[in-house]
């Protein structure tokens, strides 16, 4: 399902949200739990998460983000009006 957001009557739709259903996932052998085919070992899994345009692992920031260097106004779909 696709849903527009950030719309204004005076401008075309700037962004879309996509709703999906995951039917299958694949996991790297390196993070499988020993002796189990379908279980990941949380001690081996090191996810990369983007939070507020910065990349984090399970603790500190992992690496620089190119997106974080872009002024927010450059990619914001709708300019906010001053109040």
C-alpha positions as a Markdown table, in Angstrom:
| # | Residue | x | y | z |
|---|---|---|---|---|
| 1 | Unk | 0.0 | 0.0 | 0.0 |
| 2 | Unk | 1.3 | 3.5 | -0.8 |
| 3 | Unk | 0.3 | 6.6 | 1.1 |
| 4 | Unk | 1.3 | 10.2 | 0.3 |
| 5 | Unk | 2.4 | 12.5 | 3.0 |
| 6 | Unk | 3.8 | 16.0 | 3.3 |
| 7 | Unk | 1.1 | 17.2 | 0.9 |
| 8 | Unk | -0.1 | 20.7 | 0.5 |
| 9 | Unk | -2.9 | 22.0 | -1.7 |
| 10 | Unk | -0.5 | 24.3 | -3.6 |
| 11 | Unk | 2.2 | 21.7 | -4.3 |
| 12 | Unk | 2.4 | 18.1 | -5.7 |
| 13 | Unk | 3.0 | 15.2 | -3.3 |
| 14 | Unk | 6.6 | 15.3 | -2.1 |
| 15 | Unk | 6.9 | 12.0 | -0.4 |
| 16 | Unk | 5.3 | 8.5 | -0.1 |
| 17 | Unk | 5.2 | 5.9 | 2.6 |
| 18 | Unk | 5.1 | 2.3 | 1.6 |
| 19 | Unk | 3.4 | -0.4 | 3.7 |
| 20 | Unk | 4.7 | -3.9 | 3.1 |
| 21 | Unk | 4.4 | -7.4 | 4.4 |
| 22 | Unk | 7.6 | -9.4 | 4.9 |
| 23 | Unk | 7.2 | -13.0 | 3.8 |
| 24 | Unk | 10.8 | -14.2 | 4.1 |
| 25 | Unk | 14.0 | -13.0 | 5.6 |
| 26 | Unk | 17.5 | -14.2 | 5.2 |
| 27 | Unk | 20.2 | -14.2 | 7.8 |
| 28 | Unk | 24.0 | -14.5 | 7.4 |
| 29 | Unk | 25.5 | -17.8 | 8.6 |
| 30 | Unk | 28.0 | -15.9 | 10.7 |
| 31 | Unk | 25.3 | -14.7 | 13.1 |
| 32 | Unk | 23.3 | -18.0 | 13.4 |
| 33 | Unk | 23.2 | -19.6 | 16.8 |
| 34 | Unk | 25.3 | -22.7 | 16.9 |
| 35 | Unk | 23.3 | -25.8 | 16.5 |
| 36 | Unk | 20.2 | -23.9 | 15.4 |
| 37 | Unk | 19.0 | -23.4 | 11.8 |
| 38 | Unk | 16.5 | -20.7 | 12.4 |
| 39 | Unk | 17.8 | -18.6 | 15.3 |
| 40 | Unk | 20.1 | -15.7 | 15.3 |
| 41 | Unk | 22.7 | -15.3 | 18.1 |
| 42 | Unk | 22.2 | -11.9 | 19.7 |
| 43 | Unk | 25.8 | -11.9 | 20.8 |
| 44 | Unk | 26.9 | -12.0 | 17.1 |
| 45 | Unk | 24.4 | -9.7 | 15.6 |
| 46 | Unk | 25.6 | -6.1 | 15.2 |
| 47 | Unk | 22.7 | -4.1 | 13.7 |
| 48 | Unk | 23.3 | -0.7 | 12.0 |
| 49 | Unk | 20.5 | 1.7 | 12.9 |
| 50 | Unk | 20.0 | 5.2 | 11.6 |
| 51 | Unk | 18.8 | 7.6 | 14.3 |
| 52 | Unk | 18.4 | 11.3 | 13.5 |
| 53 | Unk | 20.5 | 11.0 | 10.4 |
| 54 | Unk | 23.4 | 9.3 | 12.3 |
| 55 | Unk | 24.5 | 5.6 | 12.2 |
| 56 | Unk | 24.6 | 3.7 | 15.5 |
| 57 | Unk | 25.3 | 0.1 | 16.4 |
| 58 | Unk | 24.4 | -1.2 | 19.9 |
| 59 | Unk | 26.1 | 1.8 | 21.6 |
| 60 | Unk | 28.1 | 4.7 | 20.3 |
| 61 | Unk | 27.8 | 6.2 | 16.8 |
| 62 | Unk | 29.5 | 3.9 | 14.3 |
| 63 | Unk | 30.4 | 6.1 | 11.4 |
| 64 | Unk | 29.8 | 9.5 | 9.7 |
| 65 | Unk | 26.6 | 9.9 | 7.8 |
| 66 | Unk | 26.6 | 11.9 | 4.5 |
| 67 | Unk | 22.9 | 12.6 | 5.0 |
| 68 | Unk | 23.7 | 14.3 | 8.4 |
| 69 | Unk | 25.8 | 16.8 | 6.5 |
| 70 | Unk | 22.9 | 18.0 | 4.3 |
| 71 | Unk | 20.9 | 20.9 | 5.8 |
| 72 | Unk | 17.5 | 19.5 | 6.8 |
| 73 | Unk | 15.6 | 22.1 | 4.8 |
| 74 | Unk | 17.2 | 20.6 | 1.6 |
| 75 | Unk | 15.3 | 17.3 | 1.9 |
| 76 | Unk | 12.3 | 18.3 | 4.1 |
| 77 | Unk | 9.2 | 17.7 | 1.9 |
| 78 | Unk | 7.3 | 20.7 | 3.3 |
| 79 | Unk | 8.8 | 23.9 | 4.7 |
| 80 | Unk | 7.4 | 24.7 | 8.1 |
| 81 | Unk | 5.8 | 28.0 | 8.6 |
| 82 | Unk | 7.2 | 30.3 | 11.4 |
| 83 | Unk | 4.7 | 30.7 | 14.2 |
